[in-house]
């Protein structure tokens, strides 16, 4: 099973970006996003940013992930 996770873009160079979640950085591609910017929250799946989120959506998703982790 694959899971798409929200990441915050911290560095962009061309179509490659660094997304961060809780201090963990991942190199991702941003080919599918129009005009990505540092500070954007994105949903990343299989190494690609597939959707931009507003901060409220991203934080709600992260809270839901934490609730699941806490329940386990």
PyMOL commands that place a pseudoatom at each C-alpha (Angstrom):
pseudoatom trace, name=CA, resn=UNK, resi=1, chain=A, elem=C, hetatm=0, pos=[0.000, 0.000, 0.000]
pseudoatom trace, name=CA, resn=UNK, resi=2, chain=A, elem=C, hetatm=0, pos=[1.247, 3.483, -0.862]
pseudoatom trace, name=CA, resn=UNK, resi=3, chain=A, elem=C, hetatm=0, pos=[0.445, 6.585, 1.113]
pseudoatom trace, name=CA, resn=UNK, resi=4, chain=A, elem=C, hetatm=0, pos=[0.528, 10.162, -0.104]
pseudoatom trace, name=CA, resn=UNK, resi=5, chain=A, elem=C, hetatm=0, pos=[1.875, 12.496, 2.555]
pseudoatom trace, name=CA, resn=UNK, resi=6, chain=A, elem=C, hetatm=0, pos=[1.812, 16.269, 3.006]
pseudoatom trace, name=CA, resn=UNK, resi=7, chain=A, elem=C, hetatm=0, pos=[5.215, 17.953, 2.773]
pseudoatom trace, name=CA, resn=UNK, resi=8, chain=A, elem=C, hetatm=0, pos=[6.301, 21.583, 3.005]
pseudoatom trace, name=CA, resn=UNK, resi=9, chain=A, elem=C, hetatm=0, pos=[8.556, 22.730, 0.165]
pseudoatom trace, name=CA, resn=UNK, resi=10, chain=A, elem=C, hetatm=0, pos=[11.830, 24.082, 1.536]
pseudoatom trace, name=CA, resn=UNK, resi=11, chain=A, elem=C, hetatm=0, pos=[13.998, 24.251, -1.607]
pseudoatom trace, name=CA, resn=UNK, resi=12, chain=A, elem=C, hetatm=0, pos=[13.215, 24.278, -5.327]
pseudoatom trace, name=CA, resn=UNK, resi=13, chain=A, elem=C, hetatm=0, pos=[15.640, 23.917, -8.213]
pseudoatom trace, name=CA, resn=UNK, resi=14, chain=A, elem=C, hetatm=0, pos=[13.998, 23.556, -11.609]
pseudoatom trace, name=CA, resn=UNK, resi=15, chain=A, elem=C, hetatm=0, pos=[11.507, 20.700, -11.393]
pseudoatom trace, name=CA, resn=UNK, resi=16, chain=A, elem=C, hetatm=0, pos=[13.150, 19.130, -8.325]
pseudoatom trace, name=CA, resn=UNK, resi=17, chain=A, elem=C, hetatm=0, pos=[12.287, 20.202, -4.796]
pseudoatom trace, name=CA, resn=UNK, resi=18, chain=A, elem=C, hetatm=0, pos=[12.972, 19.279, -1.206]
pseudoatom trace, name=CA, resn=UNK, resi=19, chain=A, elem=C, hetatm=0, pos=[9.885, 18.620, 0.877]
pseudoatom trace, name=CA, resn=UNK, resi=20, chain=A, elem=C, hetatm=0, pos=[10.033, 18.348, 4.655]
pseudoatom trace, name=CA, resn=UNK, resi=21, chain=A, elem=C, hetatm=0, pos=[7.897, 16.663, 7.289]
pseudoatom trace, name=CA, resn=UNK, resi=22, chain=A, elem=C, hetatm=0, pos=[8.915, 16.720, 10.953]
pseudoatom trace, name=CA, resn=UNK, resi=23, chain=A, elem=C, hetatm=0, pos=[12.570, 17.313, 10.081]
pseudoatom trace, name=CA, resn=UNK, resi=24, chain=A, elem=C, hetatm=0, pos=[12.730, 14.548, 7.491]
pseudoatom trace, name=CA, resn=UNK, resi=25, chain=A, elem=C, hetatm=0, pos=[13.578, 15.800, 4.014]
pseudoatom trace, name=CA, resn=UNK, resi=26, chain=A, elem=C, hetatm=0, pos=[12.621, 14.103, 0.760]
pseudoatom trace, name=CA, resn=UNK, resi=27, chain=A, elem=C, hetatm=0, pos=[13.634, 14.942, -2.777]
pseudoatom trace, name=CA, resn=UNK, resi=28, chain=A, elem=C, hetatm=0, pos=[10.514, 15.165, -4.933]
pseudoatom trace, name=CA, resn=UNK, resi=29, chain=A, elem=C, hetatm=0, pos=[9.584, 16.270, -8.438]
pseudoatom trace, name=CA, resn=UNK, resi=30, chain=A, elem=C, hetatm=0, pos=[7.192, 19.171, -8.933]
pseudoatom trace, name=CA, resn=UNK, resi=31, chain=A, elem=C, hetatm=0, pos=[6.423, 18.640, -12.643]
pseudoatom trace, name=CA, resn=UNK, resi=32, chain=A, elem=C, hetatm=0, pos=[2.657, 18.455, -12.039]
pseudoatom trace, name=CA, resn=UNK, resi=33, chain=A, elem=C, hetatm=0, pos=[2.351, 21.699, -10.061]
pseudoatom trace, name=CA, resn=UNK, resi=34, chain=A, elem=C, hetatm=0, pos=[2.015, 25.066, -11.737]
pseudoatom trace, name=CA, resn=UNK, resi=35, chain=A, elem=C, hetatm=0, pos=[4.399, 27.608, -10.204]
pseudoatom trace, name=CA, resn=UNK, resi=36, chain=A, elem=C, hetatm=0, pos=[5.509, 25.810, -6.994]
pseudoatom trace, name=CA, resn=UNK, resi=37, chain=A, elem=C, hetatm=0, pos=[6.908, 28.090, -4.294]
pseudoatom trace, name=CA, resn=UNK, resi=38, chain=A, elem=C, hetatm=0, pos=[8.986, 27.587, -1.154]
pseudoatom trace, name=CA, resn=UNK, resi=39, chain=A, elem=C, hetatm=0, pos=[6.596, 27.306, 1.783]
pseudoatom trace, name=CA, resn=UNK, resi=40, chain=A, elem=C, hetatm=0, pos=[3.856, 25.573, -0.232]
pseudoatom trace, name=CA, resn=UNK, resi=41, chain=A, elem=C, hetatm=0, pos=[2.366, 22.439, 1.262]
pseudoatom trace, name=CA, resn=UNK, resi=42, chain=A, elem=C, hetatm=0, pos=[1.958, 19.612, -1.230]
pseudoatom trace, name=CA, resn=UNK, resi=43, chain=A, elem=C, hetatm=0, pos=[0.735, 16.043, -1.274]
pseudoatom trace, name=CA, resn=UNK, resi=44, chain=A, elem=C, hetatm=0, pos=[3.596, 13.824, -2.450]
pseudoatom trace, name=CA, resn=UNK, resi=45, chain=A, elem=C, hetatm=0, pos=[3.180, 10.313, -3.809]
pseudoatom trace, name=CA, resn=UNK, resi=46, chain=A, elem=C, hetatm=0, pos=[5.840, 8.093, -5.370]
pseudoatom trace, name=CA, resn=UNK, resi=47, chain=A, elem=C, hetatm=0, pos=[8.340, 10.953, -5.467]
pseudoatom trace, name=CA, resn=UNK, resi=48, chain=A, elem=C, hetatm=0, pos=[6.033, 13.478, -7.147]
pseudoatom trace, name=CA, resn=UNK, resi=49, chain=A, elem=C, hetatm=0, pos=[4.107, 16.411, -5.718]
pseudoatom trace, name=CA, resn=UNK, resi=50, chain=A, elem=C, hetatm=0, pos=[0.605, 15.727, -7.032]
pseudoatom trace, name=CA, resn=UNK, resi=51, chain=A, elem=C, hetatm=0, pos=[-1.462, 18.457, -5.384]
pseudoatom trace, name=CA, resn=UNK, resi=52, chain=A, elem=C, hetatm=0, pos=[-0.992, 21.744, -3.543]
pseudoatom trace, name=CA, resn=UNK, resi=53, chain=A, elem=C, hetatm=0, pos=[-2.694, 22.148, -0.140]
pseudoatom trace, name=CA, resn=UNK, resi=54, chain=A, elem=C, hetatm=0, pos=[-3.375, 25.228, 1.892]
pseudoatom trace, name=CA, resn=UNK, resi=55, chain=A, elem=C, hetatm=0, pos=[-1.779, 25.262, 5.340]
pseudoatom trace, name=CA, resn=UNK, resi=56, chain=A, elem=C, hetatm=0, pos=[-5.069, 24.437, 7.094]
pseudoatom trace, name=CA, resn=UNK, resi=57, chain=A, elem=C, hetatm=0, pos=[-5.586, 21.318, 4.960]
pseudoatom trace, name=CA, resn=UNK, resi=58, chain=A, elem=C, hetatm=0, pos=[-1.988, 20.190, 5.441]
pseudoatom trace, name=CA, resn=UNK, resi=59, chain=A, elem=C, hetatm=0, pos=[-2.099, 20.592, 9.228]
pseudoatom trace, name=CA, resn=UNK, resi=60, chain=A, elem=C, hetatm=0, pos=[-5.442, 18.753, 9.411]
pseudoatom trace, name=CA, resn=UNK, resi=61, chain=A, elem=C, hetatm=0, pos=[-3.943, 15.850, 7.427]
pseudoatom trace, name=CA, resn=UNK, resi=62, chain=A, elem=C, hetatm=0, pos=[-0.873, 15.750, 9.653]
pseudoatom trace, name=CA, resn=UNK, resi=63, chain=A, elem=C, hetatm=0, pos=[-3.084, 15.751, 12.753]
pseudoatom trace, name=CA, resn=UNK, resi=64, chain=A, elem=C, hetatm=0, pos=[-5.055, 12.805, 11.358]
pseudoatom trace, name=CA, resn=UNK, resi=65, chain=A, elem=C, hetatm=0, pos=[-1.816, 10.876, 10.665]
pseudoatom trace, name=CA, resn=UNK, resi=66, chain=A, elem=C, hetatm=0, pos=[-0.703, 11.528, 14.256]
pseudoatom trace, name=CA, resn=UNK, resi=67, chain=A, elem=C, hetatm=0, pos=[-4.032, 10.325, 15.655]
pseudoatom trace, name=CA, resn=UNK, resi=68, chain=A, elem=C, hetatm=0, pos=[-3.679, 7.059, 13.727]
pseudoatom trace, name=CA, resn=UNK, resi=69, chain=A, elem=C, hetatm=0, pos=[-0.089, 6.616, 14.897]
pseudoatom trace, name=CA, resn=UNK, resi=70, chain=A, elem=C, hetatm=0, pos=[-1.128, 7.283, 18.505]
pseudoatom trace, name=CA, resn=UNK, resi=71, chain=A, elem=C, hetatm=0, pos=[-3.922, 4.718, 18.244]
pseudoatom trace, name=CA, resn=UNK, resi=72, chain=A, elem=C, hetatm=0, pos=[-1.467, 2.032, 17.157]
for i in range(1, 72): cmd.bond("trace and resi %d" % i, "trace and resi %d" % (i + 1))
show_as sticks, trace
zoom trace
